[in-house]
Amino acid sequence: MKAYFENCFKYDNGSFVKTSFPVDTIQGSDAVDFTFNNCFIFPAFCDVHVHLREPGFFYKETIATGTAACARGGYTDVFSMPNLKPVPDSVENMMIQRDIIERDAVINVHPYASITVGQNGEVLSDFEGLAPICSGFSDDGRGVQNEDMMRDAMIKAKELDKIIVAHCEDNSLLFGGYIHDGEYAKANGHKGICSESEWKPIARDLKLVEEIGCKYHVCHISTKESVQIIREAKARGVDVTCETGPHYLVMNDSMLKDEGRFKMNPPIRSEEDRLALIEGIKDGTIDMIATDHAPHSSEEKSKGLAGSMMGIVGIETAFPILYTKLVKEGIISLEKLIELMSVNPRKRFGLPETEDYCVYDLEKAYRIDPDEFLSKGRSTPFENELVYGKCELTVCGGKAVWICKE
């Protein structure tokens, strides 16, 4: 396959430069050539929070379908969460997942091991055995409720030079809630999740990190308090990074509908929280954007806000949503978005600068249609949204893993 880039703009050392060049070494396609005019060439994206669901839940997603969806979105490195069956809490269980990755993945997948056995919060996983074959430790989907357990996990992680990737949620403050405890919940009779259930365990953990000195990363922050707590910890020199998701940056709870595609954990929160998150990405408190791509079956997402499972898909829509809602609106620069989606996650999680790339046509407008997704998941709050930016090509390891045929 030959690709010709004419009058394109390539991200290079933090800025975009105009470039024109042919590439004739891309493998994996029978097509003779493709020509890209007035497109943008980005370092391929990296997502540190993706649910690929295999082994154990292949009816929701597989390594094959999930990584194909990632490639369509411009990603060539993703970190897979441990909410699996069996849970990757031992070398034996981790190797089941790694064997599937080796066989079926079309991009690079970096799996997390669980912090605790079965993600039950009672006994630490085999940290020593897992450290050489995992990218870090997480009990994502469940917060580690016991402070002593988290302290022990951090001590082990520091000894092994691994990162703790924390889902911060205090179960004692949930009270059966399933959306943000805000105006929409009150007006429509829904049970709310308070902001404290997120920021309180973050504050607890950051005191431990300050004491122990391990690497620590906070998943999917959604509240203004979380932003401020992390901002203050960074100012004290605590080794913490964090992520937020596209939906938290562009939506607030006034936009909710009583449909499963608006239900995720943590929930979409208030406009005040959203604006605090925006400030957090502007001032560097929030280091990266991760999708928390979490596919479920149509049946599991068809029971409204109260009855549907938590989680939405997002890997195929992240860049166009963020480009349309943040960059085109002048809220952040395109360079800043690439830092958040490609540069910063690789730096924090120990990946080298990538030679992989994706090509986007930023002038191409279209409406998001879940029926076109390569993911098995179809549940997105952005269904039918008009967006700009279509991924034309993704190259991973010299191989074309996605080519737009439209």
N, C-alpha and C positions, 0 to 999 in steps of 0.2 A: 504494500500500500504506500502511495506517495501522498503527502499532504503539502499543500502550498499555502503559505500565510502571506497575504498581501495587504499592506497598510494596516496591520494588526498592532495591538498594544500589549506589550509583554511586561508583567510585573518583575522588576529587577531591583533588588536591594532597597525595597521600601517605596519604590515609585514606579510609574508606568512609562515605558519608552516605546516609541514607534519602531516597528520592525517588519521586515519582509524577508522570508527565507523558505526554502523547500526542506522537507524532511522526508527521506525515502527509506527509512529503516524501521518504520512501524510495522510490527507483525500482527497477524491475527485477523486479516480481512482479505477476501478475494477481490475487493474493489481495486480498480486501477489507480484512481486518484481522487482527492477531495481538495477543493479550493475554498479557503476561508478569507473573506474580505471584511475589513472593518470590525473584526472580532477582538476579544480580549483573551489573552493567554495567561491563565492563573496557575500558580503552583497548586497542585491538586489539593483538595480539602482534606482535613483530618478531623474526625469526630471521636471524642473520648467517651461517648455515652450512647451506645447503640444496643438494642435488644435483637438478637438474631434467632432466638427461640429454639435452637437445635444444639444439643439433643433434648428431647422430651416433649416439645410442643410444636412439632413440624406442621401441624394444621394451621398455626398462626403465621409461621415464617420458616424458611430453611436457610442454611448458609448460602445455598445457591441463589435463591430468590432475593434474600436480603442483600448480598453483596452485589448482585446485578442492579438492584435499586440504588445502592450506594454509588456505583459507577455512573448510573444515569444522572445522579445529582452532582457529579464532579469529584467524588471522594475516592481516594486510593488507600487511605489508612483509617481504620475504625477500631475502636476498643469495645469488645463485646462483654456485656454484663452477665453475671453468674446466676441469674434467675432461671435455672435449668433443671432438668431431671435426667441423670443425677446432677446434683450441685457439685461444681468443681472445688471440693473441699479436700481432695486427696490427689496424689499423682495419678492413680488409676482413673479416677473420674475425669480429671482434666484431660487425660490423653484421649478419652472418647471424643471430646469436643475437638481437640487439636487434629485428630485423624480426619474428621469430617472437613475441617478447615483446609487441610492439606489437599484433600480430594476435590472439594467443590467450590472453594472461594475463588472469585475472579480478581479480588484485590487483596491487600494485606490486612489481616485480622489479628488483633492483639488481645487475647482473652484475659480477663480478670479472674482471679481465684476468689473464693468467698472468705470473709473474715472469720466466720464461725461455721462449724459443722452443720450442714443442712440449712444454713442461714437462720438458725434457731436462737442465736445469741447466748448459748450456754457453754460451749466448749470451742476453743480456738481450732481452726483448721491446721493442717500440716504446713505451717509457714516454711519450715526449712526445706521440705521436699518440693514444695510448689514454687518457691522463689525463682529457681532457674528457668521455669517454663511459664511464668505468668507475668503480666505487665503491671500488676499491683493487686491490692486486696480491697474488696468491696462486698458489702451485704446489700447492695442496691435493691430497692423495693421494701426494705425493712431497715429501720434505724437500730443501731446497737443501743439497747436501753440501759444496760448496766455500765456505769462509769468505770468500774474496776476492769471489766472485760475490755473496754476500749483502751484503757491504759496499757493493759497487757499486750493488746494487738499493736499499739504504737511502739512499745518497747521492742517487740519482735521485728516490726517493720524497719525500725532504725538500725537494728543489728544487721539486717539483711539488705539494707539500702533499697528498700521498696517503698512505694507510696500507698498511703491509706486514702481511699476514694469513698467519701462518706455520704450516704443518704441520711440526712438529718431530719428526724421526725420523732417527736415524743408521743408515744402511743397513749399516755395518760391524759393528753389534751385533745384527743380526736373526737370523743363523744359521738361516734357514728357519723361524723361529717363526711361530705363527699364533694363539696364545692367551697369556694371562699366564703368565709363568714362576713359577708358584706351586704350591700343594699339589695342585690338581686336575690340572694338567699332569703332575706327577710321578707321581701315583697312577694315571693312565690312559694313560700312555705317549705324551703329546702333546709337540710341540716348543713351547718357551716363548719369549715375547718379554720381554726384561728391561726393567725400569723405566728403566735408564740410557739406553736407546735414545731415550727421550723427553726426560728432564731434561737430559741432556748438551748437546744442541743448543739447548735453551732458555737454558742458562747461557752458551753461546757467543754466541748472538744478543743477549742482554741486555747483554753487554759492548760489543758493537758499537753498540747503541742508545744506551748511555751515552756512547760516543765521538762518535756522529754526530748524535744528537738527533732522529731521525725518529719518527713515530707507528708503534707496533708492537702487534700483537694476536696472541695465541697461541690456536690452535685446540684444541679438545677435550682439555684436560689431564685426566690420569687417575691421576697418581701423587702420593704425599705429598711427594716431593722437588720436584716441579714447583711445588706450592703454596708451599713454603717459599722456593724460589728467587725466585719472583715476588713474594712478600710482602716479602722483603728488598730487592728491586729497587725496589718502590714506596716503601719507607721511605727510599730514597736519592734519590727524586724522578725515577726513570726513567719515561718516557712509555710505559707498558705497560698493556694490559688483557688479559683472558683469558676464556675460556668453558669450561664443561664441559657434558656431556650428561646427560639424565635417567637413562639406564641406569647411568652411573657413580655417580650419587648414591643409587640405590635397590637396586643389585645388587652382589654380590661373586662371586669366581670359584668359591666353593663351590656356587653356584646354577646353574652351567653344565650343559648337556646336550650330547651329541654330535650336535648339529643345527645347520644353517647359520644358523638364526635367532638364535643366540647368538654369532655371529662378526662382529666389527667391528674397526676399527683407529683408535685404539689399543684394546686389549682391555679387557674388564671385569677389574678387578684385585682385590686383597685387601681384606678388611674394614678393615684398617688404612688403606689408601689411601682407601677410601670415607669413612671417618670424617674423614680429613684434608680431603677435598673439602667435606664438610659444614661443617667449621670455616672453610674458605676462603670459602664463601658467606655464613656468618654474620658474619665480620669484614671483608668487603669485598674480600678478596684476589681472589676470583673475581667478576667483574663481571656476568656474564650467563649464562643457560642457552641453549644452541643445540642443535638436535636432531641435526645431521649426518644429516638425512634422506637415505638413500642406497639407492634402490630398485634391485633386480636382478630378473631373471626367476626363475620358480619353479625352472627347471632349474639355474640358476647357484647357487641356494641349497639344493639338495637333496642335497649331497654331504658332509654332516657337517662337523665342525670343520676337518678337514684339507683337504678338497677344495673347499669352497664359497668363493665370492667374499666379500671383506670388505664389510660394510655392512648396515645394517638401516633400516627405515622408522620414522618417529617423529613426523611432523608432526601426525598426527591423534590421537595418544595422549599428547602431552607434558603438556598441562595436567592432564587427569584423573589421570595417573600421579603427577605431582608434588603435586597437591592431596591425593590420597588417602594417599600414602606420607610426605609431609613436613608438609603443613599440618594435616591431620586428626590426625596423630600428635603434633602440638605441637612439631615440630622447628624450623620457621620459621613466621612469620606469613603470612597471605594477602597483606598489604601488601608484604612482602618478596618474595614470589613474583612479584607484578606488576612490581615494580622490576626483577627479574632477567629477566623475559620481555618487557617492553614499554618501560619507562622508560629503563633503562640502555643497552640496545643502540642506541636511537635517539639518545641523547646522544652516545655514543662515535662513531657513524658518521655524524654530521652531519645527521640527519633532524630536522625540527621536531616539536614536540609534536603528536600526531595528534588529529584529530577523528573518526577511524574508531573503531569500537567493536565489541565482541562481547558477547553475552548468554549467561551460563551459569546453568543450574539446578544448584546444588551439592548438592541433595538427591536428584537422580536417580541411582540406582545401576544398573549394567549390567555385563555381561562383554564384554571386548574381543574382537571378532570380525573378523579380517582380511578375511573375505569381504564385509564392509560398507564397506571402505575405498574411497575415490575414487581414491587412488593406484593405479598399476599394481602397485606393490610390495606384497607380502603378508607379508614376513618380519619378524616382531617377537618379541622375547623375552617380550612381555607378552600373548601370545595367551591368551585365556580368563581373564585377571586380572579380578577384581571391582574396579571403580573407581566413584568418585563424581564427578559433574560432567559435564554434557552441554552442548555448545554448541548453543544454540537459534537464534541469529541472528548473522551477521557482516555489518557494513556497511562498505563501502570507497568513499570518495568520494561518499557519499550514496546508494549503490546496494547493495541487498541481494545479497550474493554467496554467502551460504549461509543457508538456512532449513531447520530441522529439521522434517520433516513427520510425525514420529512422535507 
